[in-house]
Amino acid sequence: MITLAFRDGDRMPALGLGTWKSEPDEVGAAVEEAIRLGYRHIDCAPIYGNEPHIGEALEQCFKKGLVSREEVWVTSKLWNNRHAAGDVIPALEATLADLRLEYLDLYLMHWPVAIRRGLVFPESGEDMVSLEDVPLAETWERMEAAVAAGLCRHIGVSNCSAAKIASLLDGVRIAPEMDQVELHPYLQQDGLLSFCRSNDVLVTAYSPLGSRDRPERLRTEGEPVLLEDPVIGAIAARLDATPAQVLIAWALARRTAVIPKSTNPGRIRENFEAAEITLDAHAIREIGELDRHRRYIEGDAWARPGSPYTVAGLWDE
Ligand code: A2P
């Protein structure tokens, strides 16, 4: 199993099961199937609306002796409406209760934006709270406190640009250990990857398959379909693999963690078997040429009129 080493030597299995968009009534079976197949990393978040179901499945897996708590890596995330200093640890405790766990392996700040307390999604730009009012550093300080309290072993961020990570590197007790971002051949983010590498920040690739099942409001008509890319298809045919396997193998070849989502047993297996595939230099070069800086998750929900955020400022682009 390919693993990535944290600064203290802890190792995270690089290939995990994504659970965004996994229906509550399907995710439990998907998690158990994944564990049976050998997955040892499950990526969660309270905003996915299915942590209680994942918690039930994990408890069953432990009870049945399929895996022990120590053998499985569980990540979850702090939602944007809990950035205030007093909300971070209670939010983490609620996630732990839902997941039926005593600690998380990794806790991430889901987005570098804050939503007014009490709201899950902003209805207008006015529902967003600026980073001047709720600074990332203050939220981060409580994430550090969560490690000290034994509620999580590692902390990191998600959807953060190099500049935002840089702002959290100085004067903190624990520098972010992970950035979980959208990464795939259409959005390769080489600059961010090399910044993270030089600063000892690991990277997880989300939406590695192009996230076809994301909500309608996040899709655009005629958008490029990663899983149908002809170059990816040709490489897959050459290697006797599937396009999804090529995409996962590419993420692993770049030494990123990768969390393809599936609730289909055959595809959960197919994705796990991608770790056996080696891409040759020619395939890596061909995929390198596919970059078109295409975000499937643009973050525009945080940047409606009246919001202190803009899409350009969000990604620092
Ligand atoms: P399903 O859950 O029915 O398998 P991403 O991880 O980029 O968000 O992509 C998730 C989407 O890709 C889901 O629609 C998922 O559907 C689909 N998917 C997952 N694995 C595969 C695969 N091996 N081949 C084709 N589609 C896949």
Boltz pocket constraint, residues with backbone or C-beta under 6 A from the ligand:
constraints:
  - pocket:
      binder: B
      contacts: [[A, 18], [A, 20], [A, 206], [A, 207], [A, 208], [A, 209], [A, 210], [A, 211], [A, 212], [A, 213], [A, 227], [A, 242], [A, 244], [A, 245], [A, 259], [A, 260], [A, 261], [A, 262], [A, 263], [A, 264], [A, 267], [A, 268], [A, 270], [A, 271]]
      max_distance: 6.0
